[in-house]
Amino acid sequence: MIIVDRFDINLFSFFYLLIQINRILSNLYLKFDILKKIISKGSPIILNKLSITDQFKSFCTHNHIENMEKAIEYFSVFGGVKISVKIDLPIEEQIEDKIFAKYKYLRNDISEITMGDSSHHAVLSALASGDRRTNSAFRKVKVSFDDGIEVVDKQCSRGMLKLEKSRYALANQEFNESISEKLFFTTPFSHFWFAFV
């Protein structure tokens, strides 16, 4: 049991949270593979200016979650949006009730963020379902580097994506090879949406 008011998330906890989110999203991918094929791809993302740790604290407070394992599991799907969840129900039921039942509304919100551009949606989906590297995402969706970087720049300026600094840049080391940038979604919900819906 944890007490939400006393969250003290340090760097180790932050990385642990990201690893758990990634594990849960991988498991959900297997469970929702059939639903993914049934529902046509949309493009809704909700922007949130809070840091991931502040989003986590807000999510736990808003939903009165005191169990860390449940908090991470539900945050990895619903984090970053104001959706009330019931942790006593299975997460699959909550996804059907809170996301798939409201698909049209959410898709319209996402389309607004991607400006209705299919290349934005394709690049974001490739980033969410891949290794988060720009070059591999651009290759996956067969987009030129210049067009892909334009999409990434627009989504970074809108607050959908953030650039993750490479270890070489952080260490101020020179490196002869070009390093593909890694990006991450600013909300777990947006990552879930583009990876699975």
matplotlib code that plots the C-alpha trace (Angstrom):
import matplotlib.pyplot as plt

x = [0.0, 1.1, -0.2, -0.6, 0.0, 3.5, 4.8, 8.5, 9.5, 13.2, 15.1, 15.1, 11.4, 10.8, 12.7, 11.0, 7.7, 8.6, 9.8, 6.5, 4.5, 6.4, 5.8, 2.1, 1.7, 3.4, 1.0, -2.0, -0.8, -1.2, -4.7, -6.0, -4.5, -7.9, -9.6, -6.8, -7.7, -11.4, -11.3, -10.1, -7.1, -7.8, -5.6, -6.7, -4.2, -4.8, -2.0, -0.9, 1.8, 2.6, 5.7, 5.2, 5.7, 3.2, 0.7, 1.2, 0.5, -2.5, -3.9, -3.5, -5.1, -8.0, -8.8, -8.0, -5.5, -3.3, -1.9, 1.3, 1.0, -2.6, -1.6, 1.1, -1.0, -3.9, -1.7, 0.1, -3.2, -5.2, -2.4, -2.5, -6.2, -9.0, -10.7, -12.0, -11.3, -12.5, -9.5, -11.8, -12.8, -10.4, -8.4, -9.7, -13.3, -12.2, -10.5, -13.7, -15.9, -13.7, -11.9, -13.6, -17.1, -16.0, -13.9, -15.5, -15.0, -11.5, -10.7, -11.9, -9.6, -6.7, -7.4, -7.3, -3.8, -2.5, -4.2, -6.0, -2.8, -2.2, 1.6, 1.4, -0.7, 1.6, 4.8, 3.3, 2.0, 5.4, 7.1, 4.6, 4.9, 8.6, 11.8, 11.1, 14.0, 13.2, 15.1, 13.4, 10.0, 10.5, 11.7, 8.7, 6.2, 8.3, 8.5, 11.5, 13.8, 12.9, 9.1, 9.4, 11.5, 8.9, 6.2, 8.3, 9.1, 5.4, 4.4, 7.2, 6.1, 2.5, 3.6, 2.8, 6.4, 9.6, 13.1, 15.2, 18.8, 21.3, 23.9, 26.6, 25.0, 24.6, 28.3, 29.4, 31.4, 32.2, 30.8, 31.6, 28.4, 25.0, 22.8, 19.1, 17.1, 14.7, 11.3, 8.7, 5.1, 4.3, 1.2, 0.9, -2.6, -1.3, 1.3, -1.4, -3.6, -1.1, 0.3, -2.9, -5.9]
y = [0.0, 3.5, 6.9, 9.1, 12.4, 11.1, 10.2, 10.9, 9.8, 9.9, 9.0, 5.3, 5.3, 7.2, 4.7, 1.8, 3.4, 3.7, 0.0, -1.1, 1.0, -0.5, -4.1, -3.5, -2.0, -5.0, -7.3, -5.3, -5.4, -9.1, -8.9, -6.2, -7.4, -8.5, -5.3, -3.3, -4.9, -4.3, -0.6, 1.7, 3.7, 7.2, 9.9, 11.4, 12.6, 14.6, 17.1, 17.5, 20.0, 18.3, 16.1, 12.3, 12.2, 15.0, 13.2, 10.0, 11.8, 13.6, 10.3, 8.5, 11.4, 11.7, 8.0, 7.4, 4.6, 3.4, 0.3, 1.0, -2.0, -1.1, 2.6, 1.8, -0.6, 1.8, 4.9, 3.2, 3.3, 6.2, 8.5, 12.1, 12.3, 13.1, 9.7, 8.3, 4.6, 1.9, -0.2, -3.0, -3.8, -5.5, -3.1, -4.7, -3.8, -0.2, 0.1, -1.0, 1.3, 4.4, 4.3, 2.0, 3.1, 6.8, 6.1, 8.7, 11.5, 10.5, 10.1, 13.6, 15.0, 13.1, 14.2, 17.8, 17.2, 15.5, 18.1, 15.3, 14.5, 10.8, 11.2, 12.6, 9.6, 7.1, 8.5, 8.7, 5.1, 3.9, 5.7, 4.2, 0.7, 0.7, 1.5, 5.2, 6.1, 8.6, 6.8, 3.4, 5.0, 6.9, 3.7, 1.8, 4.2, 4.9, 8.6, 10.7, 11.9, 15.6, 14.9, 12.8, 15.4, 18.0, 15.9, 15.3, 19.0, 19.9, 17.3, 18.4, 22.0, 21.0, 19.1, 15.6, 14.3, 15.1, 14.5, 12.1, 13.2, 10.5, 9.3, 10.8, 14.2, 14.0, 13.0, 15.8, 13.2, 13.5, 10.6, 10.1, 8.4, 10.0, 9.0, 8.5, 10.6, 8.9, 10.4, 9.7, 10.6, 13.2, 11.2, 7.4, 7.6, 9.0, 6.3, 3.7, 5.2, 5.3, 1.9, -0.1, 1.9]
z = [0.0, -0.7, 0.4, -2.6, -0.7, 0.2, -3.3, -3.4, -6.9, -7.5, -10.7, -10.0, -9.4, -12.6, -14.7, -12.9, -13.7, -17.4, -17.5, -15.9, -18.4, -21.3, -19.9, -19.4, -22.9, -24.4, -22.6, -23.7, -27.3, -27.3, -25.7, -28.1, -31.3, -32.6, -31.5, -33.2, -36.5, -36.1, -35.1, -37.9, -37.0, -35.6, -34.3, -30.9, -28.4, -25.3, -24.5, -21.0, -19.9, -16.6, -16.2, -16.2, -12.4, -11.8, -14.1, -12.1, -8.8, -10.2, -11.7, -8.3, -6.4, -8.9, -8.9, -5.2, -6.0, -3.1, -4.6, -6.6, -8.9, -9.9, -10.2, -12.7, -14.6, -15.1, -15.5, -18.4, -20.3, -18.9, -17.7, -18.9, -19.4, -16.9, -17.1, -13.9, -13.6, -11.3, -10.3, -8.9, -12.5, -15.0, -17.1, -20.3, -19.2, -18.4, -21.9, -23.6, -21.5, -21.4, -24.7, -27.3, -26.3, -26.8, -29.9, -32.2, -29.7, -28.9, -32.6, -33.2, -30.5, -31.9, -35.4, -34.2, -32.7, -35.9, -38.0, -39.9, -41.6, -42.2, -42.3, -38.7, -37.6, -39.4, -37.8, -34.3, -34.7, -35.8, -32.9, -30.4, -31.7, -32.5, -30.7, -30.5, -32.8, -35.6, -38.4, -37.8, -37.6, -40.8, -42.6, -41.2, -42.7, -45.8, -45.2, -46.2, -43.4, -44.1, -44.1, -40.9, -39.1, -40.1, -38.4, -35.3, -35.0, -35.3, -32.7, -30.3, -30.6, -29.9, -26.8, -28.0, -28.2, -26.3, -27.4, -25.2, -25.0, -26.1, -23.6, -25.9, -25.8, -22.1, -21.6, -24.1, -26.0, -29.7, -31.8, -35.4, -36.4, -36.6, -33.6, -34.3, -31.9, -29.5, -28.7, -26.1, -25.8, -23.1, -21.9, -21.5, -23.0, -26.3, -26.4, -25.8, -28.5, -31.2, -30.4, -30.1, -31.4]

ax = plt.figure().add_subplot(projection="3d")
ax.plot(x, y, z, "-o")
ax.set_aspect("equal")
plt.show()
